[in-house]
Amino acid sequence: MPSLRHRTSPILFIPILAATFAGCSRGPSPPAAALASFTGDRILEHIRVLSSDEFEGRGPGSKGEQLTIKYLEDQYRAAGLEPGNPDGTYL
């Protein structure tokens, strides 16, 4: 059975993808501009936030899971992404 860390680590890539699309809310931009907005520092900041003690390992059913969901939703909003579910939610 994989450890909790291995089961939840892919969630780190979701805000990274959201950060990649951060320019979407400002209208179309050339691929070079989108690529330039994708930096190691931005990725590292997402990793630092999500791996902090405050997020308690991001385990299912924990306070850390709720904090992770809120963080991701905030990142989606900041990137200009709209909720895709019929009930107006992201998840």
PyMOL Python script that loads the backbone (N, CA, C, O; Angstrom):
from pymol import cmd

cmd.read_pdbstr("""\
ATOM      1  N   MET A   1       0.856  -1.177   0.000  1.00  0.00           N
ATOM      2  CA  MET A   1       0.000   0.000   0.000  1.00  0.00           C
ATOM      3  C   MET A   1       0.899   1.236   0.000  1.00  0.00           C
ATOM      4  O   MET A   1       1.788   1.341   0.846  1.00  0.00           O
ATOM      5  N   PRO A   2       0.690   2.179  -0.932  1.00  0.00           N
ATOM      6  CA  PRO A   2       1.527   3.370  -0.977  1.00  0.00           C
ATOM      7  C   PRO A   2       1.281   4.254   0.232  1.00  0.00           C
ATOM      8  O   PRO A   2       0.196   4.264   0.813  1.00  0.00           O
ATOM      9  N   SER A   3       2.305   4.987   0.588  1.00  0.00           N
ATOM     10  CA  SER A   3       2.153   5.896   1.721  1.00  0.00           C
ATOM     11  C   SER A   3       1.218   7.037   1.362  1.00  0.00           C
ATOM     12  O   SER A   3       0.954   7.280   0.185  1.00  0.00           O
ATOM     13  N   LEU A   4       0.718   7.736   2.369  1.00  0.00           N
ATOM     14  CA  LEU A   4      -0.163   8.884   2.158  1.00  0.00           C
ATOM     15  C   LEU A   4       0.530   9.922   1.314  1.00  0.00           C
ATOM     16  O   LEU A   4      -0.094  10.566   0.470  1.00  0.00           O
ATOM     17  N   ARG A   5       1.818  10.089   1.537  1.00  0.00           N
ATOM     18  CA  ARG A   5       2.575  11.086   0.778  1.00  0.00           C
ATOM     19  C   ARG A   5       2.514  10.782  -0.713  1.00  0.00           C
ATOM     20  O   ARG A   5       2.328  11.694  -1.519  1.00  0.00           O
ATOM     21  N   HIS A   6       2.665   9.530  -1.089  1.00  0.00           N
ATOM     22  CA  HIS A   6       2.627   9.173  -2.508  1.00  0.00           C
ATOM     23  C   HIS A   6       1.225   9.309  -3.092  1.00  0.00           C
ATOM     24  O   HIS A   6       1.068   9.647  -4.265  1.00  0.00           O
ATOM     25  N   ARG A   7       0.228   9.051  -2.291  1.00  0.00           N
ATOM     26  CA  ARG A   7      -1.138   9.166  -2.796  1.00  0.00           C
ATOM     27  C   ARG A   7      -1.541  10.618  -2.990  1.00  0.00           C
ATOM     28  O   ARG A   7      -2.334  10.911  -3.885  1.00  0.00           O
ATOM     29  N   THR A   8      -1.026  11.534  -2.189  1.00  0.00           N
ATOM     30  CA  THR A   8      -1.465  12.922  -2.264  1.00  0.00           C
ATOM     31  C   THR A   8      -0.506  13.816  -3.014  1.00  0.00           C
ATOM     32  O   THR A   8      -0.860  14.956  -3.315  1.00  0.00           O
ATOM     33  N   SER A   9       0.698  13.354  -3.333  1.00  0.00           N
ATOM     34  CA  SER A   9       1.671  14.225  -3.976  1.00  0.00           C
ATOM     35  C   SER A   9       1.220  14.770  -5.332  1.00  0.00           C
ATOM     36  O   SER A   9       1.619  15.885  -5.670  1.00  0.00           O
ATOM     37  N   PRO A  10       0.410  14.058  -6.138  1.00  0.00           N
ATOM     38  CA  PRO A  10      -0.011  14.653  -7.416  1.00  0.00           C
ATOM     39  C   PRO A  10      -0.796  15.940  -7.250  1.00  0.00           C
ATOM     40  O   PRO A  10      -0.857  16.745  -8.180  1.00  0.00           O
ATOM     41  N   ILE A  11      -1.397  16.153  -6.091  1.00  0.00           N
ATOM     42  CA  ILE A  11      -2.161  17.379  -5.878  1.00  0.00           C
ATOM     43  C   ILE A  11      -1.263  18.608  -5.961  1.00  0.00           C
ATOM     44  O   ILE A  11      -1.747  19.710  -6.217  1.00  0.00           O
ATOM     45  N   LEU A  12       0.026  18.433  -5.751  1.00  0.00           N
ATOM     46  CA  LEU A  12       0.952  19.553  -5.866  1.00  0.00           C
ATOM     47  C   LEU A  12       0.976  20.109  -7.282  1.00  0.00           C
ATOM     48  O   LEU A  12       1.266  21.291  -7.470  1.00  0.00           O
ATOM     49  N   PHE A  13       0.682  19.295  -8.268  1.00  0.00           N
ATOM     50  CA  PHE A  13       0.760  19.748  -9.643  1.00  0.00           C
ATOM     51  C   PHE A  13      -0.447  20.560 -10.082  1.00  0.00           C
ATOM     52  O   PHE A  13      -0.371  21.277 -11.080  1.00  0.00           O
ATOM     53  N   ILE A  14      -1.543  20.466  -9.373  1.00  0.00           N
ATOM     54  CA  ILE A  14      -2.743  21.208  -9.758  1.00  0.00           C
ATOM     55  C   ILE A  14      -2.517  22.714  -9.680  1.00  0.00           C
ATOM     56  O   ILE A  14      -2.809  23.415 -10.650  1.00  0.00           O
ATOM     57  N   PRO A  15      -2.005  23.244  -8.557  1.00  0.00           N
ATOM     58  CA  PRO A  15      -1.772  24.690  -8.550  1.00  0.00           C
ATOM     59  C   PRO A  15      -0.678  25.106  -9.517  1.00  0.00           C
ATOM     60  O   PRO A  15      -0.673  26.239  -9.999  1.00  0.00           O
ATOM     61  N   ILE A  16       0.243  24.208  -9.804  1.00  0.00           N
ATOM     62  CA  ILE A  16       1.278  24.528 -10.780  1.00  0.00           C
ATOM     63  C   ILE A  16       0.633  24.721 -12.142  1.00  0.00           C
ATOM     64  O   ILE A  16       0.978  25.648 -12.875  1.00  0.00           O
ATOM     65  N   LEU A  17      -0.300  23.845 -12.479  1.00  0.00           N
ATOM     66  CA  LEU A  17      -1.017  24.010 -13.741  1.00  0.00           C
ATOM     67  C   LEU A  17      -1.839  25.287 -13.738  1.00  0.00           C
ATOM     68  O   LEU A  17      -1.906  25.991 -14.746  1.00  0.00           O
ATOM     69  N   ALA A  18      -2.466  25.589 -12.604  1.00  0.00           N
ATOM     70  CA  ALA A  18      -3.232  26.830 -12.512  1.00  0.00           C
ATOM     71  C   ALA A  18      -2.321  28.035 -12.701  1.00  0.00           C
ATOM     72  O   ALA A  18      -2.700  29.005 -13.357  1.00  0.00           O
ATOM     73  N   ALA A  19      -1.133  27.978 -12.134  1.00  0.00           N
ATOM     74  CA  ALA A  19      -0.185  29.086 -12.289  1.00  0.00           C
ATOM     75  C   ALA A  19       0.244  29.239 -13.744  1.00  0.00           C
ATOM     76  O   ALA A  19       0.513  30.347 -14.208  1.00  0.00           O
ATOM     77  N   THR A  20       0.305  28.126 -14.453  1.00  0.00           N
ATOM     78  CA  THR A  20       0.674  28.172 -15.858  1.00  0.00           C
ATOM     79  C   THR A  20      -0.344  28.977 -16.651  1.00  0.00           C
ATOM     80  O   THR A  20       0.010  29.682 -17.596  1.00  0.00           O
ATOM     81  N   PHE A  21      -1.598  28.871 -16.265  1.00  0.00           N
ATOM     82  CA  PHE A  21      -2.655  29.549 -16.991  1.00  0.00           C
ATOM     83  C   PHE A  21      -3.014  30.907 -16.393  1.00  0.00           C
ATOM     84  O   PHE A  21      -4.050  31.474 -16.738  1.00  0.00           O
ATOM     85  N   ALA A  22      -2.194  31.426 -15.523  1.00  0.00           N
ATOM     86  CA  ALA A  22      -2.489  32.695 -14.846  1.00  0.00           C
ATOM     87  C   ALA A  22      -2.715  33.822 -15.838  1.00  0.00           C
ATOM     88  O   ALA A  22      -3.471  34.748 -15.543  1.00  0.00           O
ATOM     89  N   GLY A  23      -2.093  33.773 -16.986  1.00  0.00           N
ATOM     90  CA  GLY A  23      -2.272  34.817 -17.992  1.00  0.00           C
ATOM     91  C   GLY A  23      -3.593  34.722 -18.723  1.00  0.00           C
ATOM     92  O   GLY A  23      -3.945  35.656 -19.443  1.00  0.00           O
ATOM     93  N   CYS A  24      -4.334  33.654 -18.577  1.00  0.00           N
ATOM     94  CA  CYS A  24      -5.580  33.465 -19.320  1.00  0.00           C
ATOM     95  C   CYS A  24      -6.608  34.548 -19.026  1.00  0.00           C
ATOM     96  O   CYS A  24      -7.369  34.928 -19.915  1.00  0.00           O
ATOM     97  N   SER A  25      -6.645  35.044 -17.813  1.00  0.00           N
ATOM     98  CA  SER A  25      -7.664  36.029 -17.464  1.00  0.00           C
ATOM     99  C   SER A  25      -7.389  37.385 -18.108  1.00  0.00           C
ATOM    100  O   SER A  25      -8.279  38.235 -18.144  1.00  0.00           O
ATOM    101  N   ARG A  26      -6.204  37.601 -18.604  1.00  0.00           N
ATOM    102  CA  ARG A  26      -5.856  38.871 -19.231  1.00  0.00           C
ATOM    103  C   ARG A  26      -5.983  38.815 -20.752  1.00  0.00           C
ATOM    104  O   ARG A  26      -5.489  39.706 -21.443  1.00  0.00           O
ATOM    105  N   GLY A  27      -6.622  37.808 -21.266  1.00  0.00           N
ATOM    106  CA  GLY A  27      -6.783  37.672 -22.702  1.00  0.00           C
ATOM    107  C   GLY A  27      -5.676  36.829 -23.303  1.00  0.00           C
ATOM    108  O   GLY A  27      -4.742  36.423 -22.611  1.00  0.00           O
ATOM    109  N   PRO A  28      -5.789  36.573 -24.586  1.00  0.00           N
ATOM    110  CA  PRO A  28      -4.801  35.733 -25.252  1.00  0.00           C
ATOM    111  C   PRO A  28      -3.405  36.349 -25.190  1.00  0.00           C
ATOM    112  O   PRO A  28      -3.238  37.566 -25.272  1.00  0.00           O
ATOM    113  N   SER A  29      -2.432  35.497 -25.046  1.00  0.00           N
ATOM    114  CA  SER A  29      -1.054  35.957 -25.059  1.00  0.00           C
ATOM    115  C   SER A  29      -0.216  34.957 -25.838  1.00  0.00           C
ATOM    116  O   SER A  29      -0.588  33.791 -25.966  1.00  0.00           O
ATOM    117  N   PRO A  30       0.897  35.409 -26.350  1.00  0.00           N
ATOM    118  CA  PRO A  30       1.747  34.480 -27.098  1.00  0.00           C
ATOM    119  C   PRO A  30       2.282  33.379 -26.185  1.00  0.00           C
ATOM    120  O   PRO A  30       2.427  33.591 -24.981  1.00  0.00           O
ATOM    121  N   PRO A  31       2.574  32.219 -26.740  1.00  0.00           N
ATOM    122  CA  PRO A  31       3.107  31.130 -25.918  1.00  0.00           C
ATOM    123  C   PRO A  31       4.353  31.538 -25.133  1.00  0.00           C
ATOM    124  O   PRO A  31       4.559  31.059 -24.018  1.00  0.00           O
ATOM    125  N   ALA A  32       5.173  32.403 -25.687  1.00  0.00           N
ATOM    126  CA  ALA A  32       6.387  32.824 -24.990  1.00  0.00           C
ATOM    127  C   ALA A  32       6.047  33.548 -23.685  1.00  0.00           C
ATOM    128  O   ALA A  32       6.742  33.370 -22.684  1.00  0.00           O
ATOM    129  N   ALA A  33       4.994  34.357 -23.685  1.00  0.00           N
ATOM    130  CA  ALA A  33       4.594  35.077 -22.473  1.00  0.00           C
ATOM    131  C   ALA A  33       4.097  34.096 -21.415  1.00  0.00           C
ATOM    132  O   ALA A  33       4.403  34.250 -20.232  1.00  0.00           O
ATOM    133  N   ALA A  34       3.338  33.096 -21.830  1.00  0.00           N
ATOM    134  CA  ALA A  34       2.846  32.090 -20.883  1.00  0.00           C
ATOM    135  C   ALA A  34       4.012  31.311 -20.303  1.00  0.00           C
ATOM    136  O   ALA A  34       4.057  31.046 -19.102  1.00  0.00           O
ATOM    137  N   LEU A  35       4.941  30.951 -21.147  1.00  0.00           N
ATOM    138  CA  LEU A  35       6.107  30.212 -20.676  1.00  0.00           C
ATOM    139  C   LEU A  35       6.936  31.044 -19.707  1.00  0.00           C
ATOM    140  O   LEU A  35       7.455  30.519 -18.722  1.00  0.00           O
ATOM    141  N   ALA A  36       7.061  32.331 -19.979  1.00  0.00           N
ATOM    142  CA  ALA A  36       7.836  33.214 -19.097  1.00  0.00           C
ATOM    143  C   ALA A  36       7.193  33.343 -17.719  1.00  0.00           C
ATOM    144  O   ALA A  36       7.893  33.578 -16.734  1.00  0.00           O
ATOM    145  N   SER A  37       5.868  33.192 -17.634  1.00  0.00           N
ATOM    146  CA  SER A  37       5.190  33.311 -16.341  1.00  0.00           C
ATOM    147  C   SER A  37       5.350  32.050 -15.491  1.00  0.00           C
ATOM    148  O   SER A  37       5.003  32.050 -14.310  1.00  0.00           O
ATOM    149  N   PHE A  38       5.860  31.007 -16.071  1.00  0.00           N
ATOM    150  CA  PHE A  38       6.049  29.713 -15.406  1.00  0.00           C
ATOM    151  C   PHE A  38       7.473  29.663 -14.867  1.00  0.00           C
ATOM    152  O   PHE A  38       8.409  29.353 -15.604  1.00  0.00           O
ATOM    153  N   THR A  39       7.638  29.969 -13.573  1.00  0.00           N
ATOM    154  CA  THR A  39       8.981  30.043 -13.000  1.00  0.00           C
ATOM    155  C   THR A  39       9.167  29.039 -11.872  1.00  0.00           C
ATOM    156  O   THR A  39       8.208  28.596 -11.239  1.00  0.00           O
ATOM    157  N   GLY A  40      10.402  28.700 -11.643  1.00  0.00           N
ATOM    158  CA  GLY A  40      10.730  27.803 -10.551  1.00  0.00           C
ATOM    159  C   GLY A  40      10.329  28.378  -9.203  1.00  0.00           C
ATOM    160  O   GLY A  40       9.905  27.647  -8.308  1.00  0.00           O
ATOM    161  N   ASP A  41      10.466  29.696  -9.061  1.00  0.00           N
ATOM    162  CA  ASP A  41      10.092  30.336  -7.803  1.00  0.00           C
ATOM    163  C   ASP A  41       8.599  30.198  -7.522  1.00  0.00           C
ATOM    164  O   ASP A  41       8.202  29.968  -6.380  1.00  0.00           O
ATOM    165  N   ARG A  42       7.771  30.338  -8.551  1.00  0.00           N
ATOM    166  CA  ARG A  42       6.318  30.188  -8.357  1.00  0.00           C
ATOM    167  C   ARG A  42       5.970  28.756  -7.984  1.00  0.00           C
ATOM    168  O   ARG A  42       5.146  28.525  -7.099  1.00  0.00           O
ATOM    169  N   ILE A  43       6.585  27.808  -8.646  1.00  0.00           N
ATOM    170  CA  ILE A  43       6.338  26.399  -8.326  1.00  0.00           C
ATOM    171  C   ILE A  43       6.771  26.110  -6.892  1.00  0.00           C
ATOM    172  O   ILE A  43       6.046  25.470  -6.130  1.00  0.00           O
ATOM    173  N   LEU A  44       7.957  26.588  -6.535  1.00  0.00           N
ATOM    174  CA  LEU A  44       8.470  26.361  -5.194  1.00  0.00           C
ATOM    175  C   LEU A  44       7.562  26.965  -4.127  1.00  0.00           C
ATOM    176  O   LEU A  44       7.386  26.375  -3.061  1.00  0.00           O
ATOM    177  N   GLU A  45       6.989  28.121  -4.399  1.00  0.00           N
ATOM    178  CA  GLU A  45       6.079  28.735  -3.429  1.00  0.00           C
ATOM    179  C   GLU A  45       4.837  27.865  -3.214  1.00  0.00           C
ATOM    180  O   GLU A  45       4.387  27.701  -2.080  1.00  0.00           O
ATOM    181  N   HIS A  46       4.281  27.306  -4.294  1.00  0.00           N
ATOM    182  CA  HIS A  46       3.128  26.403  -4.148  1.00  0.00           C
ATOM    183  C   HIS A  46       3.515  25.178  -3.320  1.00  0.00           C
ATOM    184  O   HIS A  46       2.756  24.743  -2.454  1.00  0.00           O
ATOM    185  N   ILE A  47       4.684  24.631  -3.589  1.00  0.00           N
ATOM    186  CA  ILE A  47       5.145  23.460  -2.837  1.00  0.00           C
ATOM    187  C   ILE A  47       5.328  23.806  -1.367  1.00  0.00           C
ATOM    188  O   ILE A  47       4.942  23.031  -0.491  1.00  0.00           O
ATOM    189  N   ARG A  48       5.908  24.954  -1.096  1.00  0.00           N
ATOM    190  CA  ARG A  48       6.115  25.367   0.302  1.00  0.00           C
ATOM    191  C   ARG A  48       4.785  25.508   1.041  1.00  0.00           C
ATOM    192  O   ARG A  48       4.651  25.060   2.180  1.00  0.00           O
ATOM    193  N   VAL A  49       3.818  26.123   0.395  1.00  0.00           N
ATOM    194  CA  VAL A  49       2.512  26.306   1.033  1.00  0.00           C
ATOM    195  C   VAL A  49       1.865  24.953   1.308  1.00  0.00           C
ATOM    196  O   VAL A  49       1.462  24.668   2.436  1.00  0.00           O
ATOM    197  N   LEU A  50       1.767  24.126   0.278  1.00  0.00           N
ATOM    198  CA  LEU A  50       1.045  22.863   0.416  1.00  0.00           C
ATOM    199  C   LEU A  50       1.763  21.848   1.303  1.00  0.00           C
ATOM    200  O   LEU A  50       1.124  20.952   1.854  1.00  0.00           O
ATOM    201  N   SER A  51       3.068  21.976   1.445  1.00  0.00           N
ATOM    202  CA  SER A  51       3.795  21.029   2.287  1.00  0.00           C
ATOM    203  C   SER A  51       4.036  21.565   3.697  1.00  0.00           C
ATOM    204  O   SER A  51       4.701  20.919   4.507  1.00  0.00           O
ATOM    205  N   SER A  52       3.497  22.738   3.981  1.00  0.00           N
ATOM    206  CA  SER A  52       3.696  23.319   5.310  1.00  0.00           C
ATOM    207  C   SER A  52       2.940  22.517   6.376  1.00  0.00           C
ATOM    208  O   SER A  52       2.001  21.782   6.071  1.00  0.00           O
ATOM    209  N   ASP A  53       3.364  22.674   7.609  1.00  0.00           N
ATOM    210  CA  ASP A  53       2.714  21.982   8.727  1.00  0.00           C
ATOM    211  C   ASP A  53       1.239  22.349   8.837  1.00  0.00           C
ATOM    212  O   ASP A  53       0.425  21.540   9.282  1.00  0.00           O
ATOM    213  N   GLU A  54       0.900  23.558   8.436  1.00  0.00           N
ATOM    214  CA  GLU A  54      -0.492  24.015   8.512  1.00  0.00           C
ATOM    215  C   GLU A  54      -1.430  23.094   7.733  1.00  0.00           C
ATOM    216  O   GLU A  54      -2.590  22.930   8.112  1.00  0.00           O
ATOM    217  N   PHE A  55      -0.936  22.487   6.640  1.00  0.00           N
ATOM    218  CA  PHE A  55      -1.776  21.644   5.797  1.00  0.00           C
ATOM    219  C   PHE A  55      -1.830  20.193   6.274  1.00  0.00           C
ATOM    220  O   PHE A  55      -2.478  19.359   5.642  1.00  0.00           O
ATOM    221  N   GLU A  56      -1.165  19.888   7.367  1.00  0.00           N
ATOM    222  CA  GLU A  56      -1.273  18.602   8.072  1.00  0.00           C
ATOM    223  C   GLU A  56      -1.184  17.382   7.153  1.00  0.00           C
ATOM    224  O   GLU A  56      -1.870  16.388   7.388  1.00  0.00           O
ATOM    225  N   GLY A  57      -0.367  17.442   6.130  1.00  0.00           N
ATOM    226  CA  GLY A  57      -0.198  16.300   5.240  1.00  0.00           C
ATOM    227  C   GLY A  57      -1.253  16.175   4.152  1.00  0.00           C
ATOM    228  O   GLY A  57      -1.150  15.291   3.300  1.00  0.00           O
ATOM    229  N   ARG A  58      -2.260  17.031   4.157  1.00  0.00           N
ATOM    230  CA  ARG A  58      -3.311  17.045   3.134  1.00  0.00           C
ATOM    231  C   ARG A  58      -4.114  15.747   3.074  1.00  0.00           C
ATOM    232  O   ARG A  58      -4.695  15.424   2.038  1.00  0.00           O
ATOM    233  N   GLY A  59      -4.148  15.016   4.164  1.00  0.00           N
ATOM    234  CA  GLY A  59      -4.828  13.725   4.177  1.00  0.00           C
ATOM    235  C   GLY A  59      -6.337  13.844   3.999  1.00  0.00           C
ATOM    236  O   GLY A  59      -6.941  14.815   4.453  1.00  0.00           O
ATOM    237  N   PRO A  60      -6.947  12.861   3.341  1.00  0.00           N
ATOM    238  CA  PRO A  60      -8.396  12.862   3.158  1.00  0.00           C
ATOM    239  C   PRO A  60      -9.135  12.954   4.483  1.00  0.00           C
ATOM    240  O   PRO A  60      -8.793  12.268   5.446  1.00  0.00           O
ATOM    241  N   GLY A  61     -10.142  13.801   4.522  1.00  0.00           N
ATOM    242  CA  GLY A  61     -10.957  13.956   5.714  1.00  0.00           C
ATOM    243  C   GLY A  61     -10.340  14.819   6.801  1.00  0.00           C
ATOM    244  O   GLY A  61     -10.923  14.966   7.876  1.00  0.00           O
ATOM    245  N   SER A  62      -9.180  15.387   6.544  1.00  0.00           N
ATOM    246  CA  SER A  62      -8.510  16.183   7.571  1.00  0.00           C
ATOM    247  C   SER A  62      -8.717  17.682   7.330  1.00  0.00           C
ATOM    248  O   SER A  62      -9.187  18.107   6.274  1.00  0.00           O
ATOM    249  N   LYS A  63      -8.351  18.461   8.343  1.00  0.00           N
ATOM    250  CA  LYS A  63      -8.357  19.917   8.192  1.00  0.00           C
ATOM    251  C   LYS A  63      -7.430  20.309   7.042  1.00  0.00           C
ATOM    252  O   LYS A  63      -7.711  21.256   6.307  1.00  0.00           O
ATOM    253  N   GLY A  64      -6.324  19.578   6.892  1.00  0.00           N
ATOM    254  CA  GLY A  64      -5.383  19.851   5.809  1.00  0.00           C
ATOM    255  C   GLY A  64      -6.004  19.684   4.431  1.00  0.00           C
ATOM    256  O   GLY A  64      -5.683  20.426   3.503  1.00  0.00           O
ATOM    257  N   GLU A  65      -6.896  18.706   4.301  1.00  0.00           N
ATOM    258  CA  GLU A  65      -7.582  18.530   3.013  1.00  0.00           C
ATOM    259  C   GLU A  65      -8.452  19.747   2.711  1.00  0.00           C
ATOM    260  O   GLU A  65      -8.459  20.237   1.582  1.00  0.00           O
ATOM    261  N   GLN A  66      -9.175  20.233   3.700  1.00  0.00           N
ATOM    262  CA  GLN A  66     -10.030  21.402   3.492  1.00  0.00           C
ATOM    263  C   GLN A  66      -9.193  22.635   3.143  1.00  0.00           C
ATOM    264  O   GLN A  66      -9.579  23.427   2.284  1.00  0.00           O
ATOM    265  N   LEU A  67      -8.053  22.795   3.808  1.00  0.00           N
ATOM    266  CA  LEU A  67      -7.163  23.918   3.490  1.00  0.00           C
ATOM    267  C   LEU A  67      -6.616  23.796   2.065  1.00  0.00           C
ATOM    268  O   LEU A  67      -6.488  24.794   1.355  1.00  0.00           O
ATOM    269  N   THR A  68      -6.297  22.573   1.659  1.00  0.00           N
ATOM    270  CA  THR A  68      -5.789  22.337   0.311  1.00  0.00           C
ATOM    271  C   THR A  68      -6.844  22.686  -0.725  1.00  0.00           C
ATOM    272  O   THR A  68      -6.543  23.340  -1.723  1.00  0.00           O
ATOM    273  N   ILE A  69      -8.070  22.259  -0.496  1.00  0.00           N
ATOM    274  CA  ILE A  69      -9.157  22.561  -1.426  1.00  0.00           C
ATOM    275  C   ILE A  69      -9.353  24.064  -1.546  1.00  0.00           C
ATOM    276  O   ILE A  69      -9.503  24.585  -2.652  1.00  0.00           O
ATOM    277  N   LYS A  70      -9.353  24.758  -0.425  1.00  0.00           N
ATOM    278  CA  LYS A  70      -9.506  26.215  -0.458  1.00  0.00           C
ATOM    279  C   LYS A  70      -8.343  26.861  -1.209  1.00  0.00           C
ATOM    280  O   LYS A  70      -8.552  27.768  -2.015  1.00  0.00           O
ATOM    281  N   TYR A  71      -7.132  26.404  -0.952  1.00  0.00           N
ATOM    282  CA  TYR A  71      -5.955  26.948  -1.633  1.00  0.00           C
ATOM    283  C   TYR A  71      -6.084  26.765  -3.152  1.00  0.00           C
ATOM    284  O   TYR A  71      -5.841  27.694  -3.922  1.00  0.00           O
ATOM    285  N   LEU A  72      -6.465  25.569  -3.563  1.00  0.00           N
ATOM    286  CA  LEU A  72      -6.603  25.299  -4.997  1.00  0.00           C
ATOM    287  C   LEU A  72      -7.697  26.161  -5.624  1.00  0.00           C
ATOM    288  O   LEU A  72      -7.506  26.730  -6.699  1.00  0.00           O
ATOM    289  N   GLU A  73      -8.835  26.253  -4.954  1.00  0.00           N
ATOM    290  CA  GLU A  73      -9.908  27.097  -5.478  1.00  0.00           C
ATOM    291  C   GLU A  73      -9.461  28.554  -5.590  1.00  0.00           C
ATOM    292  O   GLU A  73      -9.777  29.227  -6.572  1.00  0.00           O
ATOM    293  N   ASP A  74      -8.736  29.038  -4.601  1.00  0.00           N
ATOM    294  CA  ASP A  74      -8.218  30.411  -4.650  1.00  0.00           C
ATOM    295  C   ASP A  74      -7.253  30.592  -5.822  1.00  0.00           C
ATOM    296  O   ASP A  74      -7.255  31.631  -6.483  1.00  0.00           O
ATOM    297  N   GLN A  75      -6.434  29.579  -6.071  1.00  0.00           N
ATOM    298  CA  GLN A  75      -5.493  29.656  -7.197  1.00  0.00           C
ATOM    299  C   GLN A  75      -6.244  29.649  -8.530  1.00  0.00           C
ATOM    300  O   GLN A  75      -5.880  30.372  -9.457  1.00  0.00           O
ATOM    301  N   TYR A  76      -7.280  28.838  -8.617  1.00  0.00           N
ATOM    302  CA  TYR A  76      -8.085  28.809  -9.848  1.00  0.00           C
ATOM    303  C   TYR A  76      -8.719  30.177 -10.101  1.00  0.00           C
ATOM    304  O   TYR A  76      -8.677  30.690 -11.219  1.00  0.00           O
ATOM    305  N   ARG A  77      -9.307  30.766  -9.053  1.00  0.00           N
ATOM    306  CA  ARG A  77      -9.918  32.098  -9.188  1.00  0.00           C
ATOM    307  C   ARG A  77      -8.882  33.133  -9.616  1.00  0.00           C
ATOM    308  O   ARG A  77      -9.131  33.935 -10.516  1.00  0.00           O
ATOM    309  N   ALA A  78      -7.719  33.109  -8.965  1.00  0.00           N
ATOM    310  CA  ALA A  78      -6.657  34.063  -9.278  1.00  0.00           C
ATOM    311  C   ALA A  78      -6.180  33.910 -10.720  1.00  0.00           C
ATOM    312  O   ALA A  78      -5.744  34.881 -11.339  1.00  0.00           O
ATOM    313  N   ALA A  79      -6.260  32.705 -11.249  1.00  0.00           N
ATOM    314  CA  ALA A  79      -5.852  32.457 -12.634  1.00  0.00           C
ATOM    315  C   ALA A  79      -6.952  32.835 -13.624  1.00  0.00           C
ATOM    316  O   ALA A  79      -6.743  32.789 -14.836  1.00  0.00           O
ATOM    317  N   GLY A  80      -8.117  33.207 -13.108  1.00  0.00           N
ATOM    318  CA  GLY A  80      -9.216  33.587 -13.987  1.00  0.00           C
ATOM    319  C   GLY A  80     -10.045  32.420 -14.481  1.00  0.00           C
ATOM    320  O   GLY A  80     -10.845  32.571 -15.404  1.00  0.00           O
ATOM    321  N   LEU A  81      -9.858  31.249 -13.871  1.00  0.00           N
ATOM    322  CA  LEU A  81     -10.635  30.079 -14.273  1.00  0.00           C
ATOM    323  C   LEU A  81     -11.999  30.124 -13.600  1.00  0.00           C
ATOM    324  O   LEU A  81     -12.113  30.492 -12.431  1.00  0.00           O
ATOM    325  N   GLU A  82     -13.011  29.754 -14.333  1.00  0.00           N
ATOM    326  CA  GLU A  82     -14.356  29.706 -13.782  1.00  0.00           C
ATOM    327  C   GLU A  82     -14.704  28.290 -13.370  1.00  0.00           C
ATOM    328  O   GLU A  82     -14.219  27.336 -13.977  1.00  0.00           O
ATOM    329  N   PRO A  83     -15.540  28.132 -12.344  1.00  0.00           N
ATOM    330  CA  PRO A  83     -15.959  26.773 -11.949  1.00  0.00           C
ATOM    331  C   PRO A  83     -16.627  26.075 -13.114  1.00  0.00           C
ATOM    332  O   PRO A  83     -17.367  26.689 -13.884  1.00  0.00           O
ATOM    333  N   GLY A  84     -16.357  24.776 -13.237  1.00  0.00           N
ATOM    334  CA  GLY A  84     -16.891  24.029 -14.366  1.00  0.00           C
ATOM    335  C   GLY A  84     -18.056  23.130 -14.039  1.00  0.00           C
ATOM    336  O   GLY A  84     -18.636  22.530 -14.944  1.00  0.00           O
ATOM    337  N   ASN A  85     -18.417  23.016 -12.788  1.00  0.00           N
ATOM    338  CA  ASN A  85     -19.522  22.133 -12.414  1.00  0.00           C
ATOM    339  C   ASN A  85     -20.844  22.869 -12.458  1.00  0.00           C
ATOM    340  O   ASN A  85     -20.894  24.077 -12.227  1.00  0.00           O
ATOM    341  N   PRO A  86     -21.916  22.149 -12.755  1.00  0.00           N
ATOM    342  CA  PRO A  86     -23.242  22.795 -12.831  1.00  0.00           C
ATOM    343  C   PRO A  86     -23.651  23.518 -11.544  1.00  0.00           C
ATOM    344  O   PRO A  86     -24.415  24.482 -11.580  1.00  0.00           O
ATOM    345  N   ASP A  87     -23.133  23.039 -10.403  1.00  0.00           N
ATOM    346  CA  ASP A  87     -23.480  23.688  -9.139  1.00  0.00           C
ATOM    347  C   ASP A  87     -22.583  24.883  -8.818  1.00  0.00           C
ATOM    348  O   ASP A  87     -22.679  25.451  -7.730  1.00  0.00           O
ATOM    349  N   GLY A  88     -21.708  25.275  -9.760  1.00  0.00           N
ATOM    350  CA  GLY A  88     -20.862  26.450  -9.585  1.00  0.00           C
ATOM    351  C   GLY A  88     -19.615  26.212  -8.767  1.00  0.00           C
ATOM    352  O   GLY A  88     -19.007  27.163  -8.277  1.00  0.00           O
ATOM    353  N   THR A  89     -19.213  24.938  -8.606  1.00  0.00           N
ATOM    354  CA  THR A  89     -18.019  24.619  -7.840  1.00  0.00           C
ATOM    355  C   THR A  89     -16.889  24.204  -8.768  1.00  0.00           C
ATOM    356  O   THR A  89     -17.113  23.864  -9.929  1.00  0.00           O
ATOM    357  N   TYR A  90     -15.660  24.237  -8.234  1.00  0.00           N
ATOM    358  CA  TYR A  90     -14.500  23.784  -8.974  1.00  0.00           C
ATOM    359  C   TYR A  90     -14.304  22.277  -8.859  1.00  0.00           C
ATOM    360  O   TYR A  90     -13.817  21.634  -9.789  1.00  0.00           O
ATOM    361  N   LEU A  91     -14.687  21.716  -7.706  1.00  0.00           N
ATOM    362  CA  LEU A  91     -14.414  20.302  -7.443  1.00  0.00           C
ATOM    363  C   LEU A  91     -15.687  19.506  -7.345  1.00  0.00           C
ATOM    364  O   LEU A  91     -15.642  18.296  -7.126  1.00  0.00           O
TER     365      LEU A  91
END
""", "prot")
cmd.dss("prot")
cmd.show_as("cartoon", "prot")
cmd.util.cbc("prot")
cmd.orient("prot")
